[in-house]
Amino acid sequence: MIVVTTENIAGYTVKEVKGQAFGLIVRSRGIGGNIIAGLRSLVGGEIHEYTAMLEDARKQSIDRLVINAAAMGANAIVMMRFDSSEMGQSMSEVVAYGTAVVIEKN
């Protein structure tokens, strides 16, 4: 599955638009990770525990996006974007979304 942030894919033509596809994940750090991250925030700088959590969440949301688009019969996703938000004080939501399409090589 080709996933791009652009409207078009060089060398391909969009033959059919299947619709909006998305992949959603909600993640939370455990209490230990929150304590360590809290201590790191006192000193400043990158909080590696949260960086790793959000990188994993983005990868998983893309995987779910691809599964959703494939179930719709698509072989590509164009205009892929991420969105994220906080849920409560310890949870993060990450969604990857885009337009599921059927493409054909020129």
C-alpha positions as CSV (number, residue, x, y, z in Angstrom):
1,M,0.0,0.0,0.0
2,I,1.4,3.4,-1.0
3,V,0.8,6.1,1.6
4,V,1.6,9.7,0.7
5,T,0.9,13.1,2.1
6,T,0.5,14.5,-1.4
7,E,-2.7,14.7,-3.5
8,N,-1.1,12.8,-6.4
9,I,1.4,10.0,-6.8
10,A,4.0,10.4,-9.5
11,G,3.7,7.8,-12.2
12,Y,0.1,6.7,-11.1
13,T,-3.4,7.8,-11.9
14,V,-6.2,7.7,-9.4
15,K,-8.9,5.5,-10.9
16,E,-11.4,5.5,-8.0
17,V,-11.9,7.2,-4.7
18,K,-13.1,4.9,-2.0
19,G,-13.5,7.5,0.7
20,Q,-12.0,8.6,4.0
21,A,-9.9,6.0,5.9
22,F,-8.5,6.3,9.4
23,G,-6.4,4.6,12.0
24,L,-6.9,5.5,15.6
25,I,-5.0,4.6,18.8
26,V,-5.2,5.8,22.4
27,R,-2.1,5.2,24.5
28,S,-1.2,5.8,28.1
29,R,2.1,5.6,30.0
30,G,2.1,3.5,33.1
31,I,2.5,5.1,36.5
32,G,6.2,4.4,36.5
33,G,6.7,6.1,33.1
34,N,4.7,9.1,34.3
35,I,6.9,9.4,37.4
36,I,10.1,9.3,35.4
37,A,8.7,11.7,32.8
38,G,7.6,14.0,35.7
39,L,11.1,14.0,37.2
40,R,12.7,14.7,33.8
41,S,10.4,17.6,33.2
42,L,11.8,19.3,36.3
43,V,15.2,19.5,34.6
44,G,14.0,20.4,31.1
45,G,14.8,18.8,27.7
46,E,13.3,16.0,25.8
47,I,11.2,13.5,27.7
48,H,12.2,10.3,26.0
49,E,9.5,8.1,27.5
50,Y,6.8,10.3,25.9
51,T,8.7,10.6,22.6
52,A,8.9,6.8,22.3
53,M,5.2,6.4,23.2
54,L,4.1,8.9,20.5
55,E,6.4,7.4,17.8
56,D,4.9,4.0,18.5
57,A,1.4,5.4,18.5
58,R,2.0,7.1,15.1
59,K,3.3,3.8,13.6
60,Q,0.4,1.9,14.9
61,S,-2.1,4.4,13.7
62,I,-0.6,4.2,10.2
63,D,-0.8,0.4,10.4
64,R,-4.5,0.7,11.3
65,L,-5.1,3.3,8.5
66,V,-3.6,0.8,6.0
67,I,-5.8,-2.0,7.3
68,N,-8.9,0.3,7.1
69,A,-8.1,1.4,3.5
70,A,-7.4,-2.2,2.3
71,A,-10.8,-3.3,3.7
72,M,-12.4,-0.6,1.5
73,G,-10.7,-2.1,-1.5
74,A,-8.0,0.6,-1.9
75,N,-4.4,0.1,-2.9
76,A,-3.2,3.6,-1.9
77,I,-3.8,6.5,0.5
78,V,-3.4,10.1,-0.5
79,M,-3.4,13.2,1.6
80,M,-2.4,11.3,4.7
81,R,-2.3,13.4,7.9
82,F,-1.9,13.0,11.6
83,D,-3.9,14.5,14.4
84,S,-3.4,14.1,18.1
85,S,-5.0,15.2,21.3
86,E,-4.9,14.6,25.1
87,M,-7.5,12.6,26.8
88,G,-7.5,13.1,30.5
89,Q,-4.1,13.7,32.1
90,S,-2.3,10.6,31.1
91,M,-3.7,9.5,27.7
92,S,-2.9,10.6,24.2
93,E,-5.0,9.9,21.1
94,V,-3.3,9.7,17.7
95,V,-5.2,9.4,14.5
96,A,-3.8,8.9,11.0
97,Y,-6.3,9.7,8.2
98,G,-6.4,10.2,4.5
99,T,-8.3,9.4,1.3
100,A,-8.4,5.7,0.3
101,V,-8.0,5.4,-3.5
102,V,-7.4,2.8,-6.2
103,I,-4.4,3.8,-8.3
104,E,-3.1,2.5,-11.6
105,K,0.5,2.8,-12.9
106,N,0.7,5.1,-16.0
